[in-house]
Amino acid sequence: MSEKKTSNTMWGGRFAAGPAAIMEAINASIGFDRKLYAEDIAGSIAHATMLADADIITADDRDKIVAGLKTIREEIESGKFAFSTRLEDIHMNVEARLAELIGPAAGRLHTARSRNDQVAVDFRLWVKNELLCVRAALTGLIEALLDRAEENASTIMPGFTHLQVAQPVTFGHHLLAYVEMFARDRSRVDDAVERMNECPLGAAALAGTPFPIDRFATAKALGFREPTRNSIDSVSDRDFALEFLALAAICATHLSRFAEEIVLWTTPQFGFARLSDAFSTGSSIMPQKKNPDAAELVRAKTGRVNGHLIGLLTVMKGLPLAYSKDMQEDKEAVFDAAETLDLMLAAMTGMVKDIVVDAAAMRKAAASGYSTATDLADWLVRELKIPFREAHHVTGRAVKLAEEKKLPLHRLALADLQAIHAGITGEVFSVLTVEASVKSRKSYGGAAPGEVRKQIKAWRKRLAKT
Ligand code: ARG
């Protein structure tokens, strides 16, 4: 009881100075938004330049402001800048230092501006830059996949459904499935950049400003296509952050599926592939073990990225227009998701380059489980003109017989096959090997090595263009 009383009066022993210190701790974002320093300074330089061009401040004040901001950038980059929690966030830290450096002129920088549009423009610039980094990383991953797919355009492996051997495919074809996924991720990045490429600076607190500012000039100076069109939306919109997290979550999900396959392939049970020591670790107790830790961590970190998406959606869902302090919670989610996704993409690209395939083990598995049964059924349809449903039935009987005799399909005696359907000829054996099966899948986008090579070529051309 007495202990409870003490902690009540103390309000948590961590906070030495009582409520004011707690307020500072919950309010401050400088611990994480210092990451926005370069964007904040770029935004301020663009704003000050425009203010002078519009005769809202003098050229002399502009020059002092711009020089001071450049000094601050150097101080931050050389680790000399003293960040202060009392000054809450990056915007006020920079402005306070500017006042120390250049005196009263610093007070003119915030004319026709609010922290609400300031943070909106800083964060957009940061997310846009991150999107371009993700795009470059995706391009690198796609190129690595294309190289490996080319090497393995005719490396036979089992294709699975329900994780049961289904039909033979090639490893190259399997890798191209991931090329498609990561290329869609890349196009989602392009869509997101296109949509968010508008500058909120000049919306001020929420209603715009009476000063004769030129929002088109600041938009252009900061590399945006145009200014945003509604001042209320400008300071309350975080769609660009949500879209980044959404595309990051989808991309992470693709990486996770791939990681899961690497985990499976590198088990002794599958034995399809090996990772070098660079991307695996040993066990501290079992000397024989080699664990695919990088793949497992890519799989696990997906949970973290997906969590950030749900986190920010939940922060935003109940907010009335326009700005609320809740929105300060957008940054850590995006920063952590970005850092995590960058690392996941780098690790996956490394594993794709590193992985060594056991073609013999893959081929052996591809031939198991009567994987060419569909080829038999297709042959019956094509050569004997039997309806597919009936061919399916005939093939089922052949598989059952092969199972009883413990033979692969192509080892059944012709007479046995003819007992099931009299029309079957010796020709049928030419379609029952895994090589023949894969080679026959020539439909557009199919598994045939020739098709795989065509798609690789087409992807290389597409990548060279964009
Ligand atoms: N640190 C704040 C944020 O990240 C900046 C905007 C503050 N605006 C305000 N009206 N208190 O959202």
Residues whose N, C-alpha, C, O or C-beta is under 5 A from the ligand:
A	BS01	LIG	S29 D89 R115 N116 V119 M327 Q328
